[in-house]
Amino acid sequence: MTDLPQKFSLSRDVQRKLAVIFNKRVQGAKERFQQRMQEALANKVAPMATAPQQTAALGGGWADYMTDLTQRSVLFWETLLQRGNQYVEHQRAGMPPVLHFDYETVLDARSFPRPVNYALLRITPPEGVKVDPKRRPYVIIDPRAGHGPGIGGFKDDSQVGVALRSGHPVYFVIFFPQPEPGQTLLDVCECEAVFVRKVRELHPDSGKPAIVGNCQGGWAAMMLAASNPEDTGPIVINGAPMSYWGGAWEEGDNDNPMRYSGGLLGGTWLSSFVSDLSNGVFDGAWLVQNFENLNPANTYWKKYYHLFANVDTEPQRFLEFERWWGGFFLMNREEIEWITQNLFVGNKLWSGGIKAQSGRYLDLREIRSPIVLFASMGDNITPPEQAFNWVADVYGSTEEIKARGQVIVGLLHQDVGHLGIFVSGAVAKKEHAQIVSVLKSIEALPPGLYGMQIQTIESKNGEKSYEVSFVERRLEEVMAKLNRFERRDEKPFEAASSVSDFNQRAYELFAQPLVQAMSSEPAAKLARDLHPERVQRWAISDSNPWLAWLKPAAETVRAQRKPLGPDHPWRQLEAAGSELIAASLDYYRDVSNAFSEAAFFELYGNLFALTAADIDGKPKIEQAVELGQLPVVKAALADVGKGGYPEAVARIGFLLQRHGQPLPLSRLELRAELADKHRALLPEGSPDELRRIRGVQEIIVRFDPEAALETLPALLSDPADRKKLFKLVDAIIKDMGAAGQEPTQEQFAAWEKVQKVLGRSKQAGGK
């Protein structure tokens, strides 16, 4: 127990560190603002002062610029009018998914015994694209975080598109604008399990469906896989906040501000309050507004100026995206409370604190299929720490991952933002396409943690191709590199969670009955219609009679359009002014984020320091534990002499493996070819069970290679098994040589030791 003086000392340390980091953040924001101002002036304004022809053009080109400016203004507002009309029409149509592809409905969960507002769609391949029903189907789950579904198939170059072009059947999980009365997130999870079983039924000759989850759909996919491990194939989660408290409280001058919002708002009570005001329904427009507040420069200026500056070419792309961004969906109060209390503030998914519909607590270690984690360093909504830290919390060590037969692959983009992970065509053609192409090879990986690396190869004619390799990592090293402050910054979130629980209970006891009694459906609908995110759309549409002049004016402008190029001096000055406005808004955001971060740690850091019984406690992954003393290692070594042919094949595979080298895709593909060729000689069993056996045998070989070798005869007591194993290894060695991947001398020497301990003469075994 830490005494009071030590706690006050820790509190003073928190104060000093906060002051240093806050000053660094503000100074960094100031320097970035000054640099952008200087660059804008140097690149746009200064050349005009030194070039006489540019100065002359300013005077002579004023009339042309004003004509262009006026025309662009009319076309800009007419595009916003189109956005408003698109919004109104989308509302009237029931807000169908914004999928680029045709589809048919397979199951509508609104008709289930326990109805939820979800449905399973089968994507219709476009003309010229053929899919093979025997290939692994893909099930894509989009995020339900304020917007509607469809972003995973928003364009041709998308997750849906790359899977279809690879010949895979694709299914898409959508949801409707209105939730079913009483539905919960656990009902949704059970509904998605029914969807997956239906997909398996439609494709009995294929592998288990691959489940792709985007953002919130990522932890929905993980819940689905944990509660139904026998039905789900590989899991691919993109930008999914699995460890919501993570976020790199670094010594730099920038951070990820969204993780502080729950604590600064007093916890989860506010989502309950908003839902009660809206007659038990939570409006997704509030979530969209939270996203927009993260980047005021883009929300209030940059995206509109980009449209204004490129109004002759940009409207179509702008309108396509706004169709999705402006579709606001609703949740039940129970759903948003479950999300905020169990994930955003409670952070309970990885800890086993969530109970499935069956009554069993969800344990992510029960997932048997490989897991691919895709995150980006440029994502300030789901930073890599939130995407990856749960692995350390759930498994605790690399050996635990191996002992459970789990394969986890991490893929990290360097700079794309949160939406770019799902929307970017470049990301779809590179990262998502490569994930689809190598998923079978990922299943062939030995249990462990891997980094997926994609190397771009450009040919002489400019065409790009990609080469994929996998590098095995140790969990302990990855976590130390990813979390520079050893996750000590997550401790104050425990205090925030406690305060949230208190505030939630106080609201439920003292305020909720009154708020619910005052709410009504007409008032709730009026409040939703008057939400700023909706008003800015329907107010600039044909519903507004004061804008009847805008369409005819735009048609006249198009008939007489006289555009100026972006190199015109006045356009250069305009661009410089735009950059100054954007830089100012970014400066405001950075300083505001610094204040938010400081306020959070000022409150909850001190609160934790003064109330925690053990202020030095760290996550289990950081405790210095002798690896050989880990329970999973002891359990594996205790069974070193137990098993049969499957254990023997796996063990010999690790005794003969190459060490310290990445696994290029070519080697994995060769391994798959050899497995198909020698199927009759390989052990029988499900892929999940065989992976678990391989993980345990790798631990045995790593920690006690001598015992692993000496106990082989006990695993192969049947002479027929020994004969089959010799035949298998001899055939594989021969095939590897024919493929140009001749085993090394060390591997031949290890094989001779195996043959010797199993009683096979060198003459009988060959080289």
Steps between C-alpha positions, in 0.01 A plus 500: 500500500642836396486761782359850463832690460595273212164562337540878527851464360361311203236768456773766483681292240180489294473880522857552385468257212170654390659845494790380287282312253237776478766761423654271242165440333418873485848589379477234229161634390643853484801391295284308252270800461791738442662263252179467297454877497855554383470235229171642375645851480827381348343272240195704402549868587874572489546403131244765402692775675819414313355423155381809306286294263318348797440843652367626170275197470348584837372831370401383156350172613268637769189497279567147377555380854179657626310337217655164584440553873133582446448203269670262741289635785177426315618150403619437855163584654323304230710196597392547862143519371556165328635364827187614679272349237701178512459493877123551480460235228716255694282556806181442303643179352562360848878562488607183316868398523736707289650195332653542156391145412164335439381259766220272613371446853570155644371547856311785665542481878198722558297180452706295750337377824718759673485776233788738434540760226766305309504312169740281304558592136663298225702725269431445130826486302519776237512414133823325405575381855445134586502352848554138596244379758760250624743776594493642849214751541560840656261657752557875544365682806486878474518732803179612666635821642253765387514443125325242288655188343685464173842659549672161456356486147481872434684484168640248256842510666380394844496201731204358310660570163837336570334188645267466200782542250688224681207266434354489851127517576435812708228560756432831673341561840282812496270668749192716467448857627259413780591244769250233596337561841708350778788375286845491662855457372495140622187441290694639203791266573265201503339620177840523329574145614186388316622687191834320507335161539280582201806585292659169598181324398508672159865402445540150647805420286701808592706598803347682795400856410754777546355772723606858422413764760548874455544723808206419731429206270844370599414437862161369385692247288718407798195449722347286228814287466542461876142384551487280187857380435384187318334700219739787429806494279782756503417836659617827341436809712580845364546802724308332784537654851542179700694666786330836526720633780815474288634791300869582556530776759830593338762764562436645157265788424194313375265233633171319438234714669191287456592263781467784753147602403322244721680612814463871426124457450468328835463150360212316341207681661483756218418237236219375725375856549499573126320172431238572766439845355441332165240259640740208546681534167856626446558715192809400302542862388661568839772244424559653158530842661761362740702374203476838327612684813830310482598694188335844493722618216364232271145516635454876473738600224729262308245260353281790389786704364628198309156474339493876433848506348431199277130550442522394134631151584440429869119491552446136405758369747377741767137392457584129502676527833239734651228249417658265754625763743157664520303183571430504875374178660350438842569265791303390802604644833603147605736475203687827553517437875649156437760649264601786729495303825672186372735642238559875495527548876484147642756348257363155588510305173852368542465431875227236471245721673234470229240225511364361172134423437568138588605607851866420439756774551677598180865396498696624199745213556225267379538635147658220301547662160788729401451870576627783278527843664524797262566844649666826401740742665294782349176390668406733787171318567642148535876537548712183475517466879123458513510250216785285639525533880218254565729218380729558799205526736335180378799272443766646727794339321616368165497148643132534592419588137689197377358263760149594394584440136422859407637691201488879529626717214550875533502737202586866559449786255718803552272797440148432373219635718220305664255517211775433249542151645154414364441757224833557324523335161879490529476314832244258352723421201807450717431392858151349471579326171814344648314386812249320276772345287705363793227401744545131420872536560434671832307190606813296423718704737616334821333647810646831608502876447607631160556829323371509143724693265398611150776603263402696189676392182471733201577367153669695221163588346378642831273214604500415869502159661541397861710248689378388841710357782433417865749568778442329832499735798503457874203655674714642777722690254208634296321632806814667634554675166136596454448634854787730584370573850436135584124568504521688829287768332208253498477492880303828532233347276425260784410801715294642212311171480422511873378860478291405197334215690416738785358767269301243303342363815427849632332596173289182498387558859434874506451634145403223261138454617432874455669520158314195371169640625563825309598340168264414216533372146386825329751702702773242431435509124504880499832502685649255250378706204654813653838342569768719336628209289156462344406867480803588287376246244123538477517877537699523175271291280193543286301492824616859548293720262748788534753300297283448192727736303815291557451228235422740212792718604734198500381398152570851374847494658586167338399635161730802543772346721842670476724313746835632611784257551646443848821678393326835454643755750162569661436127533842470665410769751168329561677167567740675740207646692336160516815347640519768770142431605560123508825547696318720753230238553761227535682715756175542693446123488849416621484742791152380589621139494789593727257659748276191486789265565633713786155532656443124482827407668476791743170361623527124462878467529494666840186315599663170416821596680313589818259205508677200344614227736787407268621791294787301359288221351564430134330280242610140523688516172752735660580289803845346492418130489743224413355361178577145599284547812189605310208261565454427129868409465492275807185330375652439157825357641306278740340333197822463302459123474127500431330494165512312174559546131364861477724613787801322349456659156460847652801454729727378221386793289634740763817296558575540129377857443707793379568754775522877492357549150179669387242282335458626144176413331675267255608269784152496648349421162749217453404365841132503396582318175697235687215457747255438217736261324572288809158524663485123563820513707404799713326481841124514506312768692338840465725794409428660838604189694811445287605863558465451875715187483762688300508779755556265793768306314683821411513591870642155582766527230595852603530443874629142510624385158687204647190359670301574184741282303539224758127447553417467130493118522220525756292696251571251222467169682309355204748381230245592233503861619880512484497360148241756392697785656825398329318481168347846556824677591699331223239605244492859623880529495499373142224739392668799667820426311307479173343839579839664554465519880753237599514442880805643674783291642368574849163360401659185356701457821184538711320242282784254554461541878126433471558189292761376747277538804220325313726209410535565126841441347668764289495265202127456530438871533727622227681833523 
